[in-house]
Amino acid sequence: MLNKRGVHSGILYMIGAQALFAIMAACVRALKELAFMEIVFVRSFAGVLMFGTYMGLRRLPFRGKQQLDLCMRGFTGFLALVAYYYAITHLPLATATLLANTAPILVAILAGIFLKERVKPLLALLIFLCLYGVFLLVSPEFSLNMTGYTTGIGAAFFIALAFFYIRKLSSENPFTIIFYFVSISTLGSAPWALSAWQWPSADQWLLLGVIAATTYFGQLWLTLSFHYGAAALISAVGYCGPVFAWLLGLVFFNEALTATALLGASIIVLSGSAFIYLNKKR
């Protein structure tokens, strides 16, 4: 029997993590004047310093046991991060976030194709609804910004691949997995970031600092949220993230979704959260 107070704590950690990730995305959007690879580099290097310090103080393992899979998870995560940050700077904040949040649906599709995992009819219906929601979300302006929308969908694809490797790394410490990710992202982004480096202003350094802090505590709270059990419910609550992103985009960037896009967004949130809840309860 799950402790209700513990479940409530897990839900609060998840909501807090998603709020921090939405703030992080808003800060990335506000830094459009900087090369997005520079943002990726600063965010990743700060992650190496902060997670490395935390792991050192807690004496957590840096190397891990499955180095190849850890490296592949880090590489796919790096590609997802690059695509996601590019999408944030070229799409409405809510749209970029929603596209990234379709990754669990893509995981189910890829698992069905490559791992021959069977999907129950109700889950298949929810997958179809989510994909239909994506169509409604991107269709109003896809032809006007094909690169931005394609990259946003690509981010979801690479996130899904990263999820595949995370499934294979269940015996590894979560912070070891994160450390590989930020380390590989730092090394991968460094050549492009340094070649196009533009020294940030004081305000831009402040936003970069907020990105680093929200990423660190967001990852920490996300990890803590699953320590309280009820993984299905807590995972489904994660779909509050696009709602936070929509509010921030509306308030700070005057980004209003069209009626068709808003309908698609609603379908993605409802079908996606229902899919995660039911799929994790199997």
matplotlib code that plots the C-alpha trace (Angstrom):
import matplotlib.pyplot as plt

x = [0.0, 1.5, 1.9, -0.4, 1.9, 4.7, 2.7, 1.7, 5.4, 6.3, 3.6, 4.8, 8.4, 7.2, 5.2, 8.1, 10.5, 8.2, 7.8, 11.6, 12.0, 9.5, 11.4, 14.6, 12.9, 11.7, 15.2, 16.6, 13.9, 14.9, 18.5, 17.8, 20.6, 23.2, 24.0, 22.0, 25.1, 26.7, 23.7, 23.9, 27.6, 27.2, 24.2, 26.1, 29.4, 27.5, 25.9, 29.3, 30.4, 27.2, 26.4, 30.1, 30.3, 27.1, 28.2, 31.7, 30.2, 27.8, 30.5, 28.3, 29.9, 31.2, 32.3, 29.3, 29.3, 27.7, 30.0, 28.9, 25.2, 26.0, 27.8, 25.0, 22.4, 24.6, 25.0, 21.3, 20.5, 23.0, 21.3, 17.9, 19.2, 20.5, 17.3, 15.1, 17.1, 16.9, 13.2, 12.7, 14.4, 12.4, 8.9, 6.4, 7.5, 4.4, 4.7, 8.4, 7.6, 4.6, 6.5, 9.3, 6.6, 5.5, 8.7, 6.9, 4.5, 7.4, 9.0, 5.9, 5.9, 9.6, 9.2, 6.5, 8.6, 12.0, 11.3, 8.0, 6.3, 2.5, 0.4, -3.2, -6.0, -6.8, -3.1, -3.0, -6.0, -4.3, -1.1, -3.3, -5.0, -1.6, -0.3, -3.5, -2.9, 0.6, -0.9, -3.3, -0.6, 1.9, -0.4, -1.5, 2.1, 4.2, 4.8, 6.0, 8.5, 9.3, 12.8, 11.6, 8.8, 10.9, 13.6, 11.0, 9.8, 13.4, 14.0, 11.1, 12.7, 16.1, 14.5, 12.7, 16.1, 17.6, 14.7, 15.5, 19.0, 17.7, 15.6, 18.8, 20.5, 18.1, 21.0, 23.0, 22.8, 20.5, 23.2, 25.8, 23.5, 23.0, 26.8, 27.6, 24.9, 26.2, 29.8, 29.2, 27.0, 29.8, 32.4, 30.0, 28.9, 32.3, 33.7, 30.6, 30.0, 33.6, 33.8, 30.7, 31.3, 29.7, 30.5, 27.2, 26.1, 25.4, 21.7, 22.5, 24.8, 22.0, 19.7, 22.4, 22.8, 19.0, 19.2, 21.9, 20.2, 16.7, 18.2, 20.1, 17.2, 14.7, 16.7, 17.2, 13.5, 12.5, 14.7, 13.3, 9.7, 10.0, 11.4, 7.8, 6.3, 3.1, 5.2, 2.2, 0.4, 3.6, 4.7, 1.3, 1.5, 4.6, 2.3, 1.8, 5.1, 3.6, 0.9, 3.5, 5.4, 2.2, 1.6, 5.1, 5.0, 1.7, 2.8, 6.4, 6.5, 2.9, 2.6, -1.0, -1.8, -4.4, -7.7, -6.6, -3.2, -4.8, -7.1, -4.1, -2.2, -5.2, -5.4, -1.7, -1.8, -4.9, -4.0, -0.3, -0.9, -3.5, -1.2, 1.7, -0.6, -2.1, 1.1, 3.1, 0.2, 0.6]
y = [0.0, 3.3, 6.0, 8.9, 11.5, 10.0, 10.0, 13.6, 14.5, 12.7, 14.6, 17.9, 17.1, 16.3, 19.5, 21.5, 19.8, 20.6, 24.2, 24.5, 22.9, 25.4, 28.3, 26.9, 26.7, 30.3, 31.5, 29.7, 31.4, 34.8, 34.1, 33.9, 36.5, 33.9, 30.9, 28.0, 25.7, 28.3, 27.8, 24.0, 24.2, 26.5, 24.5, 21.2, 22.4, 23.9, 20.5, 18.7, 21.1, 20.8, 17.1, 16.3, 18.1, 16.5, 13.0, 13.6, 14.7, 11.8, 9.4, 8.2, 6.2, 8.2, 5.4, 3.1, -0.6, -0.3, 2.3, 1.7, 2.1, 5.0, 6.7, 6.0, 7.4, 10.5, 10.9, 10.5, 12.8, 15.4, 15.2, 15.6, 18.6, 20.3, 19.7, 20.8, 24.1, 24.8, 24.2, 26.5, 29.3, 28.9, 27.8, 29.0, 27.8, 25.6, 24.0, 23.0, 21.6, 19.7, 18.1, 17.0, 15.5, 13.1, 11.0, 8.3, 7.8, 7.3, 4.9, 2.7, 2.9, 2.0, -0.8, -2.2, -2.0, -3.1, -5.1, -6.6, -5.4, -5.7, -2.7, -3.1, -1.6, 1.2, 2.2, 2.1, 4.4, 6.8, 6.7, 7.5, 10.4, 11.8, 11.7, 13.3, 16.0, 16.6, 17.0, 19.6, 21.4, 21.8, 21.9, 25.6, 26.9, 23.9, 25.1, 28.5, 27.0, 23.5, 23.4, 24.4, 21.9, 19.1, 19.8, 19.7, 16.3, 15.2, 16.2, 13.9, 11.1, 11.5, 11.7, 8.5, 6.8, 8.1, 6.5, 3.2, 3.3, 4.4, 1.2, -0.8, 1.1, 0.2, -1.1, 2.1, 5.0, 7.8, 10.4, 8.4, 8.4, 12.2, 12.8, 10.9, 13.0, 16.4, 15.3, 14.1, 17.2, 19.5, 17.7, 17.6, 21.2, 22.7, 23.0, 24.7, 26.9, 28.1, 28.8, 31.0, 32.3, 35.7, 37.0, 37.3, 40.5, 40.7, 40.0, 37.1, 35.6, 35.9, 33.9, 31.3, 31.0, 30.4, 27.8, 26.0, 26.2, 25.1, 22.2, 21.0, 21.2, 20.1, 16.9, 16.4, 16.9, 14.7, 11.9, 12.4, 12.3, 8.6, 7.6, 7.7, 5.0, 5.5, 5.9, 5.8, 8.7, 10.7, 10.2, 11.4, 14.5, 15.3, 16.6, 19.7, 20.9, 22.0, 23.9, 25.9, 26.5, 27.8, 30.2, 31.5, 31.9, 33.7, 36.1, 36.9, 36.3, 37.1, 33.6, 32.6, 29.3, 29.2, 27.4, 24.4, 24.2, 24.6, 21.7, 19.6, 20.6, 19.6, 16.2, 15.6, 16.5, 14.4, 11.3, 11.5, 11.6, 8.8, 6.7, 7.1, 6.3, 3.2, 2.0, 2.2, 0.3, -2.7]
z = [0.0, -1.1, 1.5, 0.4, 1.8, -0.1, -3.3, -2.8, -2.3, -5.5, -7.4, -6.0, -7.0, -10.5, -10.8, -9.5, -11.9, -14.9, -13.8, -13.7, -17.1, -18.5, -17.0, -18.5, -21.9, -21.6, -20.8, -23.8, -25.9, -24.4, -25.5, -29.2, -29.9, -28.8, -31.0, -29.6, -29.5, -27.2, -24.9, -25.1, -24.2, -21.2, -19.9, -20.3, -18.8, -15.8, -15.5, -15.4, -12.6, -10.5, -11.0, -10.6, -7.3, -6.1, -7.0, -5.5, -2.2, -2.2, -3.4, -6.3, -9.2, -12.2, -14.5, -14.3, -15.5, -19.0, -20.5, -24.2, -23.4, -21.1, -24.0, -26.4, -24.0, -23.6, -27.4, -28.2, -25.3, -26.8, -30.2, -28.5, -26.6, -29.7, -31.6, -28.7, -28.1, -31.8, -31.8, -28.8, -30.6, -33.8, -32.6, -30.0, -26.6, -26.0, -29.4, -29.0, -25.5, -26.6, -29.5, -27.1, -24.8, -27.5, -27.0, -24.8, -27.7, -30.1, -27.7, -27.9, -31.7, -31.9, -29.4, -31.5, -34.7, -33.4, -30.2, -31.4, -28.2, -28.4, -27.7, -26.4, -28.5, -26.0, -25.9, -29.7, -29.8, -27.5, -29.7, -32.7, -30.9, -29.8, -33.4, -34.6, -32.0, -33.3, -36.8, -35.6, -33.6, -36.5, -39.6, -39.4, -39.9, -40.9, -44.5, -43.1, -40.7, -42.0, -40.4, -37.0, -36.8, -38.3, -35.8, -33.0, -34.1, -34.4, -30.8, -29.7, -31.8, -30.2, -26.7, -27.5, -28.5, -25.2, -23.3, -25.0, -23.6, -20.2, -20.1, -20.7, -17.9, -15.1, -12.9, -13.2, -10.7, -12.3, -11.6, -13.4, -16.5, -16.2, -15.8, -19.0, -20.7, -19.6, -20.2, -23.8, -24.5, -23.3, -25.6, -28.5, -28.4, -27.6, -31.2, -32.6, -29.5, -29.3, -33.0, -32.9, -29.4, -28.6, -25.1, -23.3, -21.7, -17.9, -18.5, -20.7, -18.2, -15.6, -17.9, -18.6, -14.8, -14.5, -17.2, -15.4, -12.0, -13.3, -15.2, -12.1, -9.7, -12.3, -12.9, -9.1, -8.4, -11.3, -9.9, -6.4, -7.7, -8.6, -5.2, -3.8, -6.0, -8.0, -11.2, -13.5, -11.8, -11.3, -14.9, -16.2, -14.0, -16.0, -18.8, -16.8, -18.3, -21.7, -19.8, -17.9, -21.2, -22.8, -19.9, -20.0, -23.8, -23.6, -20.8, -21.8, -25.6, -26.5, -28.2, -28.7, -30.3, -33.0, -32.3, -34.3, -32.6, -29.2, -29.9, -31.0, -27.8, -25.7, -27.4, -27.0, -23.2, -22.5, -24.7, -23.8, -20.0, -20.2, -22.3, -19.8, -16.9, -18.4, -20.0, -16.7, -14.8, -17.0]

ax = plt.figure().add_subplot(projection="3d")
ax.plot(x, y, z, "-o")
ax.set_aspect("equal")
plt.show()
